[in-house]
Amino acid sequence: MGSYLTAFLVGGLICLIGQLLFDLTSWTPAHVLVLLVVAGGILGGLGLYEPLIKFAGAGATIPISSFGNALVKGAMAEAAQSGPIGILTGIFELTSAGITASIIFGFFFALLFDPKG
């Protein structure tokens, strides 16, 4: 399905939830980030995030909640093949490229700019 409108509405709803958590609570960005990742992981574990991706496309794959879904999806797939040790190895199988890119780009931006903190 995944049209531009559904992607916009679902992605916007996820962002709206995050913004409301900022505005209505005293939570820090780290709190909201963790909540969205864990929510994506829980929805992925229950099998509810994949239908959302099919419905909304990029509206569900771009927000950070998709990272939680990818962690759980990798852990479950690898656990089915390798048993309990697969849980530890599987979480990095699907997400290792994104994690690596974040570390490398963060390093180079820290070299280019003067980070504070």
C-alpha positions as CSV (number, residue, x, y, z in Angstrom):
1,M,0.0,0.0,0.0
2,G,2.5,2.6,1.3
3,S,1.6,5.9,-0.5
4,Y,3.2,9.3,0.2
5,L,0.1,10.2,2.3
6,T,0.2,7.2,4.5
7,A,4.0,7.5,5.0
8,F,3.5,11.2,5.9
9,L,0.6,10.5,8.3
10,V,2.3,7.5,10.1
11,G,5.7,9.2,10.3
12,G,4.1,12.4,11.5
13,L,2.1,10.5,14.1
14,I,5.3,8.9,15.5
15,C,6.9,12.3,15.6
16,L,3.8,13.9,17.2
17,I,4.0,11.3,20.0
18,G,7.7,12.1,20.6
19,Q,7.0,15.8,20.6
20,L,4.1,15.5,23.0
21,L,6.3,13.5,25.3
22,F,8.8,16.3,25.3
23,D,6.2,19.0,25.8
24,L,4.0,17.3,28.4
25,T,6.6,15.5,30.5
26,S,10.0,16.4,32.0
27,W,11.7,13.6,30.0
28,T,15.0,14.2,28.3
29,P,15.6,13.4,24.6
30,A,17.4,10.2,25.8
31,H,14.2,9.1,27.6
32,V,12.0,9.6,24.5
33,L,14.6,7.9,22.3
34,V,14.7,4.8,24.5
35,L,10.9,4.7,24.7
36,L,10.5,4.8,20.9
37,V,13.2,2.2,20.3
38,V,11.7,-0.1,23.0
39,A,8.2,0.5,21.6
40,G,9.4,-0.5,18.1
41,G,11.0,-3.6,19.5
42,I,7.9,-4.6,21.4
43,L,5.7,-4.0,18.4
44,G,8.2,-6.0,16.2
45,G,8.3,-8.8,18.7
46,L,4.5,-9.0,18.7
47,G,4.5,-9.0,14.9
48,L,2.7,-5.6,14.6
49,Y,5.5,-3.5,13.2
50,E,5.9,-5.4,9.8
51,P,2.2,-4.7,8.9
52,L,2.8,-1.0,9.8
53,I,5.8,-1.0,7.5
54,K,3.8,-2.5,4.7
55,F,1.0,0.1,5.2
56,A,3.2,3.2,5.7
57,G,6.5,2.4,4.0
58,A,9.1,5.0,4.8
59,G,6.7,6.6,7.4
60,A,7.4,3.5,9.6
61,T,11.0,2.7,8.5
62,I,12.6,6.1,8.9
63,P,11.7,6.9,12.6
64,I,13.9,5.5,15.4
65,S,11.3,3.0,16.4
66,S,12.2,1.0,13.3
67,F,15.7,0.5,14.9
68,G,14.1,-1.4,17.8
69,N,12.1,-3.5,15.3
70,A,15.3,-4.3,13.4
71,L,17.1,-5.4,16.6
72,V,14.2,-7.7,17.7
73,K,13.8,-9.0,14.1
74,G,17.4,-10.0,13.9
75,A,17.5,-11.5,17.4
76,M,14.4,-13.6,16.7
77,A,15.7,-14.8,13.3
78,E,19.1,-15.8,14.6
79,A,17.7,-17.4,17.8
80,A,15.6,-19.6,15.6
81,Q,18.7,-20.8,13.8
82,S,21.4,-20.8,16.5
83,G,19.5,-21.0,19.8
84,P,20.0,-18.6,22.7
85,I,23.5,-17.4,21.5
86,G,21.7,-16.2,18.4
87,I,19.9,-13.6,20.4
88,L,23.2,-11.9,21.1
89,T,24.6,-12.2,17.6
90,G,21.3,-11.5,15.8
91,I,20.7,-8.1,17.2
92,F,23.8,-6.8,15.4
93,E,23.3,-8.7,12.1
94,L,20.6,-6.4,10.7
95,T,21.8,-3.2,12.3
96,S,25.6,-3.3,12.1
97,A,25.8,-1.2,9.0
98,G,23.8,1.6,10.6
99,I,25.8,1.4,13.9
100,T,29.1,1.5,12.0
101,A,28.0,4.4,9.9
102,S,26.9,6.4,13.0
103,I,30.3,5.8,14.7
104,I,32.4,6.7,11.6
105,F,30.3,9.8,10.7
106,G,30.3,10.9,14.3
107,F,34.1,10.6,14.4
108,F,34.7,12.6,11.3
109,F,32.2,15.3,12.3
110,A,34.0,15.6,15.6
111,L,37.3,16.1,13.7
112,L,35.7,18.8,11.4
113,F,33.9,20.7,14.1
114,D,34.6,21.8,17.6
115,P,32.4,19.6,19.8
116,K,31.3,21.0,23.1
117,G,31.0,18.4,25.8
